[in-house]
Amino acid sequence: MTLKACKKEEKMDREFQKKFKFEGSINVLTQMMVDPATTEKRGGAKNLPLRRGEILDVIQFTNEKQILCRNSQRKYGYVPQAVMLPL
């Protein structure tokens, strides 16, 4: 990766930590796939936009209904646990 890309990723990670009040290092727990049968959804204030069959990095299991995830564009947000499938 170039220095510019590295700095951009660091900036996005800092913004995520500030927005979600996330403390500590960002560790990927596992990867999960969005159910291909689900409808695609736009993201909201803190929700991640969903695309069918997309592979997401799981950052934190927040509660029984939502998971904090990161997509391939390094965007962070909550995803309903009901639409996620284990890999």
Buried (B, 14 or more C-beta within 10 A) or exposed (E): EEEEEEEEEEEBBEEBBEEBEBEEEBEEEEEBBBBEEBEEBEBEEEBBBBBEEBEBBBBBEEEEEBBBBBBEEEBBBBBBBEBBEEE
